[in-house]
Amino acid sequence: MGSTTRAHEADYEQLKREPQTLVEVAFLNLRAGGMSTFKATVKAAEAVTIVWAWSRVGRLGDQWPTVIEYSTFWKQVERTSYRELTLFREAFPLEVSPRRIAEAMNARADIALERAAAALSLPANLASA
């Protein structure tokens, strides 16, 4: 059995269950687009990183950032930002932009921070002086 056949069988096994993470969704979409297993793994991680990067910039203003604002924030040329958006769309073909996923990511981060803040605001009498 060749390595290509094993790779396709591994992808088939992945498809037997629902993907649990953004990286899994991105990976399966990239593989479905014909990308090799190794490259799809790397690019899926990059795609999720791109969503995170947009989520960071999205928190800064009252409205969703433009490509120019995003590029300026990350100190990169606009062409790089457009390449990132192209990869994002390959990994998440049903999404128009990273906005929806990035905003959901921010909402989950806010909940986690609230829980962490509650855990850190324990009464002083728990500590011995």
N, C-alpha and C positions, 0 to 999 in steps of 0.2 A: 504494500500500500504506500503510495507516494505521499510526500509531505503536503502537497496541495489537496489531496483527498482528505487527509486528516484535518486540515484547516477547515475545509467545507463541512466536515462532520461536526467539528467543534462549534462552528457557527450554527449548525442545525440544532445542536443540543441547547445553545443559548436561546434559540427561538422557541423552544418547547415551553418555556415559561415566560411570564411577563418580565420585562427589564425592570430592575429595582432602582437604578440610579441614572442620572443624566449621562454619565460616561457610558453606561451600557446602551442607552438609546442612541447616543452619537455613534458608538462603535458599530452597532447593527445597521444604522443608516449608511455609514461610510462603506461597510462591507457590501451592503446591498447595491451600492453605487459602483462596485467593482474594485475597490481598494483592497490591497493585500492585508492580511491579518496584522502583520507587524505595523505597517503604515497606519492602518485604521486605529490601532491601539494608541499610537503616538498622537495622531490627529484628533482623536476623540478627547484625549486629555487637554490638548490645545484648545479645542472648541469650548470645553467647559471653563477653561481659564479665561477665554475671551468673554464669556458670559459674566464671570466674576469681575473682570476688569470694567465692563460696562456698568455693572451694579455699583461699583465704587464711585464712578463718575456720576451715575444717576442720582446718588444721594446728595450731591453738592448743590443742586439748584432746584427751583420750583417746577421746572419742566425737564423733559427728557433731553439729554445733550445731543447736539449735532455731531457729525463726524469731525468737523473742525474743532469743536470743543473737546471731544474725546482725544483727538490727536494731540492737541495742545497740552492737555492734562498729562498724558503719558509721554510727552516729548518725542513724538514719532511723526514721520511724514504721513500725510493723508493717504498716500498709496498703500502704506502698510496697514492702515485702519481698514481700507476697502478690501485688502487681501484677507484680513481677519474676518470681515463680514461675509466674504465669499465662502470661507471655510465654515463659518457658523451655519450658513444656509445649506451647505452640503451635509453637515452633521444633523441639522434640524430642518429638513425641507418644508415642513408645515408651518414654520415660523417666519414671519416677515422680518422681524428684527429681534435682537436679544432682550428687548424691553420686558416682555411678559415674564420670561423665566428669571431675568435679573431682579425684577420687582418681587417675585415670589421668594427668591433667594434672600433679598433684603428683609422681607417680612419674617422669614424663619430665623434670620440672624437676630432680629429685634426680640423675638420671643426667647431665644437662647440667652440673650444679654439680660433680659428681665429676670429670667430664672436664676442666672448667675448672680445678679445684684441681690435678689432675695436671699440666696444662700450665703452671701457675704455679709448681710446685715443681721447677723445673729446677735442675741443679747450679750452684753459684756460679761454677765455673771457666768457664762460658760467657760470663760478663761480664768485661770487662777493667777492671782497677782503675786 
